[in-house]
Amino acid sequence: MAYQRTDSIGGDFLRVILAIILPPLGVFFQVGFGKHFWINIILTLLGYIPGIIHALYIILRD
């Protein structure tokens, strides 16, 4: 039987919604003030869509 993370599904959903509205906020809640947060700030300033793609990648990877 495969292990399934059911305790963080609600948290991931909230971070995905935040990533769509404001990508750096979703990344911040996932990793804090790390390098990925600052990369996402730059990508969001360069274009909203690259910021969203990067935020979703950071949130949904595992």
C-alpha positions in Angstrom: 0.0 0.0 0.0 1.4 3.4 -1.0 2.0 6.1 1.5 -0.1 9.2 0.8 0.4 12.7 2.3 -3.1 13.6 3.4 -2.1 16.0 6.1 -0.8 18.7 3.8 -3.3 18.5 0.9 -5.2 21.5 2.3 -2.0 23.4 2.8 -0.8 22.7 -0.7 -4.2 23.9 -2.1 -3.9 27.2 -0.2 -0.4 27.7 -1.4 -1.4 27.0 -5.0 -4.2 29.6 -4.8 -1.7 32.1 -3.3 0.8 31.2 -6.0 -1.8 32.1 -8.7 -2.8 35.4 -7.0 0.7 36.5 -5.8 3.4 34.0 -6.7 6.1 35.1 -4.2 3.7 34.7 -1.3 3.0 31.1 -2.2 6.7 30.4 -2.5 7.3 32.2 0.8 4.8 29.9 2.6 6.6 26.9 1.1 10.3 27.7 1.6 10.6 31.0 3.5 13.1 33.7 2.6 15.4 31.3 0.7 16.9 31.6 -2.7 13.7 30.3 -4.4 11.8 33.2 -2.9 14.1 35.8 -4.4 14.3 34.0 -7.7 10.5 34.1 -7.8 10.4 37.8 -7.0 12.7 38.4 -10.0 10.6 36.1 -12.3 7.4 37.8 -11.2 8.8 41.2 -11.9 10.0 40.1 -15.4 6.6 38.5 -16.1 3.6 37.3 -14.1 3.4 33.9 -15.9 7.0 32.9 -15.3 6.5 33.7 -11.6 3.4 31.5 -11.4 5.1 28.6 -13.2 8.1 28.8 -10.9 5.9 29.1 -7.8 3.8 26.1 -8.8 7.0 24.1 -9.5 8.3 24.9 -6.0 5.0 24.1 -4.3 4.1 20.9 -6.1 7.6 19.3 -6.3 8.4 16.4 -4.0 
